[in-house]
Amino acid sequence: MSHSNDIVSALMDYESSLCQFLTSRVGCPDTANDIFQNMAERLLSKRAGLVVEDYRAYLFQAARNEVINHYRSEKARILYESESAANTGQVDIRCAERTHIANDNLQALKDALAELPPLTVQVFVLYRLKGLKQKDIAQQLGLNLSTIEKRLATALKHCRTRLNDKEIYGIAPPKTSTKKRR
């Protein structure tokens, strides 16, 4: 069997799992499908003498590389657009709106954290903002790992609840049903 037949067969076999993988990396199924199509096109245009022992590993590595390429091109596009807007004196209204929304969300997060005990806030900050591992936080604070896990879970649940309860620009969050599930 030729390289193109092998790669086509492998792409068809792993298409679903590759698209799920790509969606988990980029967060958008449509973008993931576009990346998959670009990847398939690139792989099919490669030279015929390529020998692949494990097509699954080969395809997932190619998918990882395509995600990196996607983010690089997005970064370059954003940089170009911002430089272009700065040179022409235009202001991107979407950027200003996103900044405003982000600031509102940040304030809501600060308000939610202010409602928590200081130790819980400290654990949250060390884990989510400073990037420390839970084990390292436990050692640093002289606490059990289970205490850190519980404090972190409390902080995350509280912040998520407060952010979900927040009304954004006159749009109330969806109401949850008070009926008990059976």
C-alpha positions as CSV (number, residue, x, y, z in Angstrom):
1,M,0.0,0.0,0.0
2,S,1.3,3.5,-0.8
3,H,2.0,6.3,1.7
4,S,-1.1,8.3,0.6
5,N,-3.4,5.3,1.0
6,D,-1.9,4.6,4.4
7,I,-2.2,8.1,5.6
8,V,-5.8,8.5,4.2
9,S,-6.8,5.3,6.0
10,A,-5.2,6.5,9.2
11,L,-6.8,10.0,9.0
12,M,-10.2,8.4,8.5
13,D,-9.7,6.0,11.4
14,Y,-8.5,8.7,13.8
15,E,-10.5,11.7,12.6
16,S,-13.0,11.7,15.4
17,S,-10.4,11.4,18.2
18,L,-8.1,13.9,16.5
19,C,-10.9,16.4,16.2
20,Q,-11.8,15.9,19.9
21,F,-8.1,16.4,20.8
22,L,-7.9,19.5,18.7
23,T,-11.1,20.9,20.2
24,S,-9.7,20.4,23.7
25,R,-6.7,22.4,22.7
26,V,-8.3,25.3,20.8
27,G,-11.8,25.3,22.5
28,C,-13.8,25.6,19.3
29,P,-15.0,22.6,17.2
30,D,-15.1,24.7,14.0
31,T,-11.5,25.8,14.4
32,A,-10.5,22.2,15.3
33,N,-12.0,21.0,12.1
34,D,-10.2,23.7,10.1
35,I,-6.9,22.7,11.8
36,F,-7.6,19.0,11.0
37,Q,-8.3,19.8,7.3
38,N,-5.0,21.8,7.1
39,M,-3.1,19.0,8.8
40,A,-4.6,16.4,6.4
41,E,-3.8,18.5,3.4
42,R,-0.2,18.9,4.6
43,L,0.3,15.2,5.4
44,L,-1.2,14.2,2.0
45,S,1.2,16.5,0.1
46,K,4.3,15.1,1.8
47,R,6.7,13.0,-0.2
48,A,5.8,9.4,-0.9
49,G,9.0,7.9,0.6
50,L,8.0,8.6,4.2
51,V,7.9,5.5,6.4
52,V,5.6,5.7,9.4
53,E,5.6,2.9,12.0
54,D,2.8,4.2,14.3
55,Y,0.3,6.3,12.4
56,R,-1.7,7.1,15.6
57,A,1.4,8.7,17.3
58,Y,2.4,10.3,14.1
59,L,-1.0,11.9,13.6
60,F,-1.4,13.2,17.2
61,Q,2.1,14.7,17.0
62,A,1.2,16.4,13.7
63,A,-2.0,17.7,15.4
64,R,0.0,19.1,18.3
65,N,2.3,20.8,15.8
66,E,-0.7,22.2,13.9
67,V,-2.1,23.7,17.2
68,I,1.2,25.4,17.8
69,N,1.2,26.8,14.2
70,H,-2.4,27.9,14.7
71,Y,-1.5,29.9,17.9
72,R,1.6,31.4,16.3
73,S,-0.4,32.6,13.3
74,E,-3.2,34.0,15.6
75,K,-0.5,35.8,17.7
76,A,1.0,37.2,14.5
77,R,-2.4,38.3,13.2
78,I,-3.4,40.0,16.4
79,L,0.0,41.8,16.6
80,Y,-0.4,42.9,12.9
81,E,-4.0,44.1,13.6
82,S,-3.0,46.0,16.7
83,E,0.0,47.6,15.0
84,S,-2.1,48.5,12.0
85,A,-4.8,50.1,14.2
86,A,-2.1,52.0,16.1
87,N,-0.6,53.3,12.8
88,T,-3.9,54.4,11.4
89,G,-5.2,55.8,14.7
90,Q,-8.2,53.4,14.7
91,V,-9.4,51.9,18.0
92,D,-10.7,48.4,18.0
93,I,-14.0,48.7,19.8
94,R,-14.1,44.9,20.4
95,C,-10.8,45.2,22.2
96,A,-12.1,48.0,24.5
97,E,-15.2,46.0,25.2
98,R,-13.2,42.9,26.0
99,T,-11.0,44.9,28.4
100,H,-14.1,46.3,30.1
101,I,-15.7,42.9,30.5
102,A,-12.4,41.4,31.8
103,N,-12.1,44.3,34.3
104,D,-15.6,43.6,35.5
105,N,-14.9,39.9,35.8
106,L,-11.7,40.6,37.7
107,Q,-13.5,42.9,40.1
108,A,-16.2,40.2,40.6
109,L,-13.4,37.7,41.4
110,K,-11.8,40.1,43.8
111,D,-15.1,40.6,45.6
112,A,-15.7,36.8,45.7
113,L,-12.2,36.3,47.2
114,A,-12.8,39.0,49.8
115,E,-15.7,36.9,51.1
116,L,-13.4,33.9,51.9
117,P,-11.1,33.3,54.9
118,P,-7.6,34.6,54.4
119,L,-6.0,31.1,54.4
120,T,-8.4,30.0,51.7
121,V,-7.5,33.1,49.6
122,Q,-3.8,32.4,50.2
123,V,-4.1,28.8,48.9
124,F,-6.1,30.0,45.9
125,V,-3.6,32.7,45.0
126,L,-0.6,30.3,45.4
127,Y,-2.2,27.6,43.3
128,R,-4.1,29.6,40.6
129,L,-2.0,32.7,40.2
130,K,1.5,31.7,41.3
131,G,1.3,28.2,39.8
132,L,2.5,26.3,42.8
133,K,1.6,22.6,43.2
134,Q,-0.7,21.7,46.0
135,K,2.0,19.5,47.6
136,D,4.4,22.5,47.6
137,I,1.7,24.8,49.1
138,A,1.1,22.3,51.9
139,Q,4.8,22.2,52.7
140,Q,5.1,26.0,52.5
141,L,2.2,26.6,54.8
142,G,2.8,23.6,57.1
143,L,-0.6,22.0,56.4
144,N,-1.8,18.6,55.3
145,L,-2.3,18.1,51.6
146,S,-6.0,17.3,52.2
147,T,-6.5,20.7,53.9
148,I,-5.0,22.4,50.8
149,E,-7.3,20.4,48.5
150,K,-10.4,21.3,50.6
151,R,-9.5,25.0,50.8
152,L,-8.8,25.1,47.1
153,A,-12.1,23.3,46.3
154,T,-14.0,25.7,48.5
155,A,-12.4,28.7,46.9
156,L,-13.1,27.5,43.4
157,K,-16.7,26.6,44.1
158,H,-17.3,29.9,45.8
159,C,-15.7,31.9,43.0
160,R,-17.6,30.0,40.3
161,T,-20.9,30.5,42.1
162,R,-20.3,34.2,42.6
163,L,-19.2,34.7,39.0
164,N,-22.3,32.7,37.8
165,D,-24.6,34.7,40.0
166,K,-23.2,38.0,38.6
167,E,-25.4,39.9,36.2
168,I,-23.5,41.0,33.2
169,Y,-24.7,44.1,31.3
170,G,-28.4,43.6,32.2
171,I,-28.4,40.0,31.3
172,A,-29.3,37.9,34.3
173,P,-27.7,34.4,34.5
174,P,-29.9,31.4,33.7
175,K,-32.1,30.4,36.6
176,T,-31.6,27.0,38.0
177,S,-34.5,24.8,38.7
178,T,-35.6,24.3,42.3
179,K,-37.2,21.0,41.5
180,K,-35.4,17.9,42.9
181,R,-34.1,15.5,40.4
182,R,-35.3,11.9,40.7
